[in-house]
Amino acid sequence: MARVKSNPLLQGVSGKIGDSFVVKQYRYGTVISAVPDMRRVKKSALQKLKQNRFADAIAYAQSIIRDPEKKAAYAKKLPEGKTVYHTAIQEYLKKHC
């Protein structure tokens, strides 16, 4: 793991770069590390349930956005700065959690 305190090339950069390494931003500086090996991580039943529920919420929101009439109906009731997509996800999760 390498730590970088001030480097203009990596300032503000974060995320996976290729399959080689990950750049992370922390309070004390930028950290470059290897991509974590997640092959042996086992998800719990609750994690799988939550991930499936969230995937269903995404599918619901996408179906709302694809239908112009439903999208317009959602847009009418939203305050400034809110998106139809995120509101649909939020609504689905509130109903099904």
N, C-alpha and C positions, 0 to 999 in steps of 0.2 A: 504494500500500500504506500503510495506516495502522497505527500501533502505539499500543496502549493499555497503560499501566502499571498503573493501578488504576481499575477501573470496576465497580461492583457488578452492573450489568446484564449484563456479558459475562464475569464471573468463572466459570470452569469450563465455559463454552460452547465447543463446537467443532463444526465440520462445515459443510455447505453450507446456506445459507439462501436458499430460492427458487432462481432461476436467476441471481441477481445477484452474490452474493459468498460467500466462504468465511471462516470464523473459525477461526484456528489458535492453539493454546496452545504457547508456548515458555518456556524458563527465564526469559527476560528480560521476558516479558509476552505480551499477546494481540496477534495480528496479524490484520488484516482485509484481504483481497485479493480480486481478481476471480477468478471461476471459471476454471480453466485450460481452454484450448481444446485438446482432445485429438484433434481430427478428423484431423490429419496425422500422428499417431503410428502407426508401423507396428510390429506385434508380430513378434518373431522366431519361427521355427518351433519353437524350444524353449519359448518362452512359451506358444504356442498348445497345444503338447503337454501342458504342465503344467496349463494351465487346463482343458483337456478331461479330463484325469485327475482333477483335483479335482472337476469337475462330476459325473463318474462316481461318485466317492466320496460326494458329497452325495446322489446318487440312491440309492446303496446304503444309506446311513444312514437315509434317509427310508423305504425299504422295510422296514428292520428295525423302525423305530418303528411303522409301520402294522400290523405283524403282532404281535398280543398275545403269542403263544407265543414268538416269537423275542426280543421285547423282554424278556420275563420271564426267558428263559434268559441273556441278556446281563446283566441286572440282578443275577442271583444271583452271578455271578463278579466283579462290580465292587467295589472298595473304597469306603469312605465318601467322598463328595465328587466322585466321577466320574459322568459322565452316559453313558447308553447311546448317545446321538447322537454325541458326540465320540469315544467309544471305537470305535464302528463306523467312523467316518471314519479314525481312526488305523490301525485294523486293515487297512482296504482299501488305504490308501496304502503300508503296509509290505509287503503282498503284491504290489502291482502297480508298485512303483518300482524 
